[in-house]
Amino acid sequence: MRAKLLTISAAIAGLLALPAVAGAQAKVSVYGLAHVSVDSINGKGTTGGADDGSKLQVSSNSSRLGVKAVADLGGGLKGIAQYEMNVAADGEGDATSVSTTTTVSGVTGATATSTSTATSSRLLGNARNSFVGLEGGFGTVLAGIHDTPLKIVGRAVEFFPEYIGDARNLTEQDLRPNNVVAYLSPSFSGVNVNLAYVVDEDASKSQDAYSASVTYSGGPVMVGGAYESFKNPSSYYKTLYRLVAQYKAGPVRVAGQYQQGSNKANVSGADRMVYGLGASYTLGAAVLKAQYYSADSADNATTANGATMYAIGADYNLGSQTTVYVAYASTDNDTAGTFKVNAGGHGDSMTPRAGQSPSGFSIGMIQKF
């Protein structure tokens, strides 16, 4: 015990002996993005339900509000922190589940529990990337909530981010987990390495996960790869790898990705391949774009359950931070497929009936600040 006390005392004395860092006052900035669209969706949802047939909706598409803090610690080292939240710009808030327990009359000790889901009117919703960390010449080390390296790689080649027709309607596993410890490297002659460990705080550690990526950017070319692995996933792929490539020259941008997932929900043979390609052409303030994605049937499926999706659209930049757009997207499901057309960060998403093919037309605006 005496040795431990001496060790602790020495450590505290060492910290107190460190010189005070001048100018370590954190600089705080507020940022955000409002992305709202008016969508006409042919949902093909539950027969006779609200999503059966055409539906007009106003969607808040990953609108967000964030606060960043950066403290200069000297010697090129910075302390960083960020809090970011979803914003219900359409006023609908997040769905919340409420459980109530009542005693059954006349039966000793008997209870009945009911669960209902209600739409909240709160403006701020679920947390997005929120963390604390250190940044320097070595890169960035952080802990908190953060996109996985595999997700970051996929987002780099997206043409319809959070629009209808987002590639995540088919790729599915693009995660922003809690309890993440991550390292983001600086550029080494165009090469970047990102690593993340997702900590499962339960004793079983069944949901522990690793995610890693390597990318290279040089001139008009960007290529990258990522790998993700869960110890014992309840809903995700046990292993998933993704390859991406992009070419940009003048007004032309072409990009695509390929991914292979194995043992979804830890089920042997629940493997699926997804691939896609997109292109855009910039003409002054306008950007014309299209993309196509295909998900094959799971290897263990007895009935075809894959899908294909295409999206076309045009963005018009009214300024460096203001964009208006139109987009059309359609997802063609196989007999047992239930892939969406308006998932992947797009608000008011819905799941179609098996074998149905949802489609939609969207007019939207994005304002950054």
Buried (B, 14 or more C-beta within 10 A) or exposed (E): EEEEEEEEEEEEEEEEEEEEBEEEEEEEEEEBBBBBBBBBBBBBBEEEEEBBEEBEBBBBBBBBBBBBBBBBBEEEBBBBBBBBBBBBBBEBBEEEEEEEEEEEEEEEEEEEEEEEEEEEEEBBBEBBBBBBBBBEEEBBBBBBBBBBBBBBBBBBBBBBBBBBBBBBBBBBBBBBBEBBBBBBBEEEEEBBBBBBBBBBEEEEEEBBBBBBBBBBBEEEEBBBBBBBBBBBBEEBBBBBBBBBBBBBEEEEBBBBBBBBBBBBEBEEEBBBBBBBBBBBBBEEEEBBBBBBBBBBBBEEBEEBBBBBBBBBBBBEBEEEEEBBBBBBBBBBBBEBBBBBBBBBBBBBBBBBBEBBBBBBBBEBBBBEE
